[in-house]
Amino acid sequence: MTLYDFERQVLEQIDHQVATASADELFAGGYLRGHISLAVAQCESRDSLSIAALCQGVETSLSQACAAGELVAADETLVRQMWQQLQRVAR
């Protein structure tokens, strides 16, 4: 599986949840979309097109955002749980 296949599957999972998602899940999905897109762009700029590099990029981006106070603790937990779930489903 390529980085782009993985990205597509993750984003499709987020899109698929829209019809039945709670407000919190919609928030987490939308929030993750931005971090995923950023991580893909960074992978491309570094010519590091592995799924591992993408996942690490998302983790780093989330950690930086949390350290900057972008999310309250409950939202951070929700976003991180969704990211873990999306990774499991996409692989």
C-alpha positions as CSV (number, residue, x, y, z in Angstrom):
1,M,0.0,0.0,0.0
2,T,1.3,3.4,-0.9
3,L,1.2,6.6,1.2
4,Y,-1.5,7.9,-1.1
5,D,-3.6,4.7,-0.8
6,F,-3.4,5.0,3.0
7,E,-4.3,8.7,2.9
8,R,-7.3,8.0,0.6
9,Q,-8.5,5.2,2.9
10,V,-8.2,7.3,6.0
11,L,-10.0,10.2,4.4
12,E,-12.7,8.0,3.1
13,Q,-13.3,6.6,6.6
14,I,-13.7,10.2,7.9
15,D,-16.1,11.0,5.0
16,H,-18.1,7.7,5.6
17,Q,-18.6,8.7,9.3
18,V,-20.3,12.0,8.5
19,A,-23.8,10.6,8.1
20,T,-23.8,9.0,11.5
21,A,-21.1,10.9,13.5
22,S,-21.7,12.9,16.6
23,A,-20.7,16.5,16.8
24,D,-17.5,15.5,18.6
25,E,-16.7,12.9,15.9
26,L,-17.3,15.5,13.2
27,F,-14.9,17.9,15.0
28,A,-12.2,15.2,15.4
29,G,-12.5,14.1,11.8
30,G,-12.3,17.7,10.4
31,Y,-9.4,18.5,12.7
32,L,-7.5,15.3,11.7
33,R,-8.0,16.1,8.0
34,G,-5.9,19.2,8.4
35,H,-3.1,17.4,10.1
36,I,-3.2,14.5,7.6
37,S,-3.0,16.9,4.7
38,L,-0.1,18.8,6.3
39,A,1.8,15.5,7.0
40,V,1.3,14.3,3.4
41,A,2.7,17.7,2.1
42,Q,5.7,17.4,4.4
43,C,6.3,13.8,3.3
44,E,6.2,14.9,-0.3
45,S,8.6,17.8,0.4
46,R,11.0,15.5,2.1
47,D,10.6,12.8,-0.6
48,S,9.7,10.4,2.2
49,L,6.6,8.7,0.9
50,S,6.1,5.9,3.4
51,I,3.0,5.3,5.6
52,A,5.3,5.3,8.6
53,A,6.5,8.8,7.7
54,L,2.9,10.0,7.3
55,C,1.8,8.5,10.6
56,Q,4.8,10.0,12.4
57,G,4.1,13.4,10.7
58,V,0.5,13.3,12.0
59,E,1.7,12.4,15.5
60,T,4.2,15.2,15.5
61,S,1.7,17.7,14.2
62,L,-0.8,16.7,16.8
63,S,1.7,16.9,19.6
64,Q,2.8,20.4,18.5
65,A,-0.8,21.5,18.3
66,C,-1.6,20.1,21.8
67,A,1.5,21.7,23.2
68,A,0.4,25.0,21.8
69,G,-2.9,24.6,23.6
70,E,-5.1,24.1,20.5
71,L,-7.1,21.4,22.2
72,V,-8.5,20.9,25.6
73,A,-7.7,17.5,27.2
74,A,-11.0,15.9,26.3
75,D,-10.7,17.0,22.6
76,E,-7.1,15.8,22.5
77,T,-8.2,12.3,23.7
78,L,-11.0,12.2,21.2
79,V,-8.8,13.2,18.3
80,R,-6.0,10.8,19.2
81,Q,-8.5,7.9,19.6
82,M,-10.0,8.6,16.2
83,W,-6.5,8.8,14.7
84,Q,-5.6,5.4,16.2
85,Q,-8.9,3.9,14.9
86,L,-8.4,5.3,11.4
87,Q,-4.9,3.9,11.2
88,R,-6.2,0.4,12.2
89,V,-9.0,0.4,9.7
90,A,-6.8,1.8,6.8
91,R,-4.1,-0.8,7.2
